[in-house]
Amino acid sequence: MTWTNFHLTRRSCDGDRLSARIWLLAGIVMLGNGMTLLNTTTVNVAFDTISREMHAPIPVAQWTITAYLLALATVIPVAGWAVDRFGAQRLWMFAISVFLFGSALSGIAWSMSSLITFRALQGIGGGLIVPLSQTILAKAAGPERLGRVLGLLGIVTVLGPVLGPVIGGALVQDLNWRWIFYVNVPLGIIALATARLLPDGRSPRNTPFDVPGLIATSVGLAGLVFGVSRAGAGRGFGEPMTYLPIVLGCLLLAWFVRHSLRRGPGSLIDVRLFGNRNFAAAALFLCLAGAVVMSGQLLLPLYNQAVRGTGALEAGVLLAPQGIGVAVATALAGRLTDRFGPRVVVLPGLALLFLGTAAYTQFTAHTPAVWLGVALVVRGIGIGCVITPASAAAYVSLRAEHVARAASALTSIQQTGGLIGSASIATILAAQLDRSAAPTAFTDTFWIAAALAVVIALPAMHLSNAATNTSHRKPREKSTWTTR
């Protein structure tokens, strides 16, 4: 497979600078990806207001979040097959249109049941946008610029949970909760208008659609998401309606592994990709890293409100320094990954992630905000040095025709890891709050969140340490992304 199908040649990646074409593609997909990620966190801020105005009890209102996550998990596995079948440009336009339509309908929702339905529609679009973004950028960059290009997407991925509470709090406070959905409309229109600049990206293979695989992965992931969401909402893991969906989800995913091994490349997600050592190690690490990062992201705004007594908007503003650290680190981490390999960047990143998180065990309600900011900058740098290099490690040893389905697999794995991490830390925090006062409960929970960053250093040792950019070597190594 060559890059002419993507209107890109290897010349766009030659030299030390990213071409204008790649910057343009990055801007387009960052807009769409950022729109979905911001939407997720702004809804969390408006949750209490929506529940009150819709006169819905908390268990019912919780479905505005759960329905979105269930739809997201259901369609993510389809993205790899769909981009091969229909092309990146067509799939992007479809996904953005569905998300845009779902956002507009959510804004005018007249009841809780209608809002839940329209949020599920949003999730269908969002579930396609996230892996599609990675596919487009990974294929455009080629292996030699992978770290830097995925670093651009990484900025959006991690800044969403930081900026979302700020934007959501401001919209709810100054306008009303419906504007957290309306704000997606102009962004979606821009994303649609620029879609014609995206590559086609269809695969020459015309494999039949894997219906059994779709049912197994979609229902399996949905079961995991549903069960873990209930646990994270304060139900714990002991209720049958929590652990039974999780067990069913695990069984279906295990069956899919067996199914995929038999079907081979025609399966929805080719699990034989995990036979590639670099990809398997990176996928495992990204799952664990997603849990570590998102567990901290859940704790931080809750700490600001429960211990320091801030409102939703101020709690979001206090998280802004983490975004600064992420933005600085991802640009630098991408270059270092291209030059020296992922492992060299990830291990120091985990150390900084630990320090930035553990610092919160020493803070009190009266600690000056400047020290919180310093800790968050350190934590943000750590996050930026962890996610981007690990993503690059996953893609660098794959052939071009495997990238789309690999992106679906990685997105599913990282989303699931993040969700499990968030739900688990929420359950731990709830148990701590039952036994002790809020400051002590948060201190103990932050120690657990920080310790996780140390634990995942072990799988990090198995990440590739080969530089993704070999242009400085003589003779130049042959890329695995060139024509088969």
N, C-alpha and C positions, 0 to 999 in steps of 0.2 A: 504494500500500500504506500502510495506517495502522498506528499502534502499538497499536490495540485488540487485535490478535491476540496481543500480548505482555502483555496486562493492564497496560499502561503507557500513559500519555498524555504529551504534551509538557509537561504541567504538572509532571511529576516532574523535569524538567530545568530548569524556570524558576527564576529567582532565582540567587543566587550559591552556594547550598549544594546538595550532592547530597541527594536525598531518602532517607528511611529505606528505601524499597523498593530503591533502587539499592545502598545499603550492604549490604542483606541478600543480594541477588543476588551481589554481589562476594564476600561471605564464603563463600557456597556454592561458587562456581566456584573460588575461591582454594584451598579445601580439596581439591577434586578435582585441580586442576592441580598444587598443591604435592605431593600424594601421588605423582604420577607422576614429577615432577622429582627428588624426594628419592630415590625408588627407583632411579633411574638412577645417581646418584652413590654411594649406599651400597653397591651391588653392586660398583662399582669398588674400594672399600676392601676388601671381603671376597673379592676375586677369588683372591688367593694362598691364603687359607685354604680356600676351596671346592676349588681345584685339588688341594691336598694331601689333604684329607679324602676326596675322591671318587676319589683315585688316578688322576687324569687328567693327561696331559701338557698343557703350556701351549697348544699349537695347538688341542686339543680343548676345553679349558676356555674358551678365547676365544669359543667359540660361545655361551656363556651371555650374553655382551654382544652379539655380532653378531646372534643370532637375534632379540633384542628390538628392535634397531635396524632390522633388515630388515622385521619385522612392522609396526613404527611407520611406516616409509616407505611400506609397501604400502597402508595404510588411510587415511593422511592425505588423499589426493585425494578419497576417497569422502565425507568429512565434510560438504562443502558441499552435495552433492546430497542426502545423507541427512537433514540438518536441514530442508531444504525439503520433503522427502517425508514424513518421520515426525514432525517437530517437535522442538524443543530438549529438552523434558522427557523424551519417550520415548527419544530417542537418548542423553541423559545417563544415564538409568537403565540402558540396555543397556551403555553403555561402562563405567560404574562396576562393574556386575555382572561383566562379563568380566574387568576388571582385578582385582577382588576375588577371583574364582574362581581366576584365574591365580596370584595371590599366595599363596593358601592352599595350592594344589597345589605351588607352588615350595618352600614351607616343608617339605612332607612328601616331597619328591622322594627317590627311593631309588637313583637312578643318574644319571650325567651326561646320558645321553640323555633321561631323563624331565625333568630340570631344564631342559634346552635347549628341549624341547617346551613346557613350562609357561611359560617365559620368553617364548616366541613368543606364547602366549596373552595374557600380560600386555601385550605390545607392541600387540596388536590393540586392546585397551581404551585404552591410553595414547595411541595414534595418533588416536583419535577425541576424547579428552578435551581435548587441547591446543587444536586449532582451534575446537572447540565452545565452550570457555571464552571465547575472543576474540569469537566471534560473539554470544554472549549479552550480554556486557558492552558491546560496541560498539553493538548495537541498543538496549540499555536506556538508554545515556547519550545517544544522539543526538550530532550533531557538536559541540554547544556545550560538552559536558563530557567530550569524548573523552579529552583529555590526562590529566585527573585519574583517570578510571576505569581506563584502560589502565595508568596508573601503579601502581595497586593490584595489578594482575596482574603488572606488571613486577617488583614487589618479590619475589614468589614465584619468578618465572622466573630471576632472578639469584641469589637467596639459596639456591636448590636446590644449586648446585655448592659453595656455601660451607658450609651446614649439613650437607649430605649426608656429607662425610667425617667430621665430628665425631660425628654420630649413628651412622653405620656403624661407625666405630672403637670407640665405646663399646659398641655391641651385640655386636660380634665379640669384644671384649676381656672383657666382663663376663658375657655369656651364650654364644651361639654364632651362627654365620652364618645359621641358619634364621630368627632373629628379625628380620633385615632384611626378610623377607617377611611374617612374622606381624604386624609392627607396622602393616601396611597394612589388616589386617582390621577393627579397630575404626574406623579412619578411613573406610574404605569404607562401613561400616554407617551411620555418621553422614551421609555424603554421600548415601546412598540414602534415608535417613529424611527428609532435607530437600528431596529432589528434587521433591516435589509443589508446592513454592513457586516452581519455575521456570516461565517462560512456555512456551506451546505453540510458537509460532514457525514453524508450517508456512507454506509459500508457496502462494498460490492457483494457481500454475502447476503443471501435472502433466505434466512432461516425461518421456519415456521414458529409462530408464537407459542411459548411454553405455558399453556393454560394450567396444568397441574402445578407447575412451579410458581405461577402467579398466586394461585389459591393458597399454597403452603406458606410462601414468604409473607404475603400480605396479611393473612389471618394470623400467622405466627407472630409477626412483628406487632400487629394490632393487639394481640393478646398480651404481649409483654408490656406495651405502652399502657394499655388499660389497667393492668394489675399494678404496675409501678406507679402510675398516676394516682391511683386510689391510696396506695401506701404513703406517697408523698403528701397527700392531702390530709393526713392525720389519721388514716384508718389503720395504719400498721400493716405488717405482712401476715398477720395471724388469721384474718377473716377469709372464709372460703371464696368470696367474690373477689378477693385480692390474689390469693395464691393459686387458685384453680386456673384463671386465665394465663398466669405466668407459666405454670406447668404445661398447659396445652400449647402455648406459644413455643416453648422449648422443644416439645415433642415434634411439632410440625416443622420447625427449623431443622431438627435432626433428620427428619424424613427427607427434607429437601436436599440436605447434603448428600444422602445416598442417591436420591433421584438425579442430582446434578452430575455426580460421578459416573452414572450410567449413561446419561444423555450427552454429556460432553459439551462442546462449544454451543450446541443448540439450546442449552438451558438458560433460564432467565439470568442467573448469575453463575458463571462458570467457576465452581469452587476449586477447580484444578489450578486456578491462579494462586491459591494458597500454597501450592507446591513450590512456588517461587519463594525462596527463603527471605529475600528482602521484603517482598510484599507481605508475607505472613507476619514477619516481625513488626513491620510498620503498622499493619492493621490491628494487631493485638495492642501495641503501644498506644495507638490513637484511641482505641476503645477505653483503655484505662486513663489516658490523659484527659479524654472528654469528661470522664467521671470526676477527676481531680479538679479540673478547671471549673466545671459547672456547679460542683458542690460549694466551692468558694463563692461563686457568683450569686448563689442563693443566700448564703449567710450574710454577705456584706450589707446589702440594703436592709435586711431584717435587723442586723446589729445596730445600724444607725437609728432605726425607728424605735426598737425595743429598749436599747441601753442608753442611747444619747438623746432620745425623745424628739427626733426630727420628723418633719412631715415627709410625704412621698417625694415632693419636688426637691427638697433639700437633701434627702437621702440619695437621690439620683445625682445631684450636683457634686456631692462629696466623693462619688466614684469616678469623676472625670479624670483625676490624675492617673488612674490605671490606664485609661485610654491613651494618655501621652506616652506612657511607658511602652504600651503595645505598638503604637505607631512608630516610635523610634526603633524598637527592637526588630520588628518584622522586616523593615527595609535592610537593616544591617544583617539580620540572620539569614535572609535570602542570599545575599552576596557571599557570606561565609560558608553557607551550605554548598553553593555552587563551586566554591574554591577548595574547601577542606573536607566536605562530607557532613552528613547529618549528625552523627554521634558526637562529634567535637562541639557542636553547638547545643545539642539537647541536654547533655549532662550539666553544664554550667547553668542552663536555663532552669533545670529542676532545682538546683541549689537556690537560685534566686526566688523561684516560686515558693519554696519552703520558707525562706527568710521573710518574704513579704506577707505570707499567710500567718506564720508563727508570731510575727510582731503584734498581731491583734490579741494574742493571749496576754500581752503586757499592758494593753490600753485600758483606761477606765472611762467613765462617762464624762470626765473633766479633762481628759488628755487634749492638748491643743490640736486643732484640725490639721496644722501643718505637719505633725508627725504621722497622722493618718495618711496624708498625701504622699509623704516620703515612702511609707510602706507600700502604698498602692502603686507608685511608680516602679518600685523594685519588683513587685508582683507582676505588673504589666510587662516589664522587660522579660521576666521569666516565662510568661505565657507566650510572648512573641518568639522566644528562642526555643519553644517546645513544639508548638503545633505545626508551624510552617516547615521546619526541617523534616519532621516525621512524615508529613504529606509528600514531600519531595522524595523521600526514601521509598515510599510505596510505589510511585509511578516510574522511577528512573530506569528500572530494569525490565519494564514491560514493552511489548510491541505496540505500535500505534493502534492496531485493530482491537486491542484489549482494553484500551484506556476507558472507553465509555462505560463498559460493564464493570470495570474496576472502580470507577467513580461511584456507581450505584452501591456497590458493596461497601466501600469505605464510608460513604455518607450514612448508610444504614447502621454500620457498626459504631461510628462516632456519635450519632444521634442517640442510639440505644445506650451507649456508655454514659453519655451526659445525662440522660433521663434517669438511669439507674443511680448514678452518683447523686443527683439532686434529690431524688426520692429517699435514698438511704440516709443522707445527711439531714433531711427534714425529719425523718423518723427518729434519728438519734437526738436531734435538738429537742423534739417534743418530749422524749423520755427524760432528757436532762432538765427541762423546764418543770416537769412534774416533781423532780426531786430537789431542786435548788432554785435560788433567785436567778433572774435573767443574766446579770453580769457573770456569775459563776458558770451558768449553763452554756453561755456563748464561749467562755474561755475554754472549757473542756471540749466543746465541739470544734473550735478552731484548732486545738491541738491535734484532733483526729484528722481534720482536713489537711493540716500541714504534714502530718506523718505519711499520708498517702503519697505525697510528692517524693518522699524518700523511698517508699516501697516500690514505686514504678521505675526507679533507677535501674533495677535488675533487668526488666525486659528492655530498657533503653540500651543496655550494653550489647544487645543483639541487633541493633539497627546497623545498617550499612555505614561504613566509614569511608566509602569511595566518593571522591569529588564528582559532582554531577557535571561540572564544566571541565572538559579535558582539553580545551583549546590551547592551553599553555604547554601541553605535553608534546613531545616530538619522539616518534611519529604519533600523529593523532589517532586515538582509538576509534574504532568503528562503532557508531551508535546503534543501540538496539531498536531505535525508532525509525530507521531507514527502511527502504523497500525490502520486503522479505525475499 
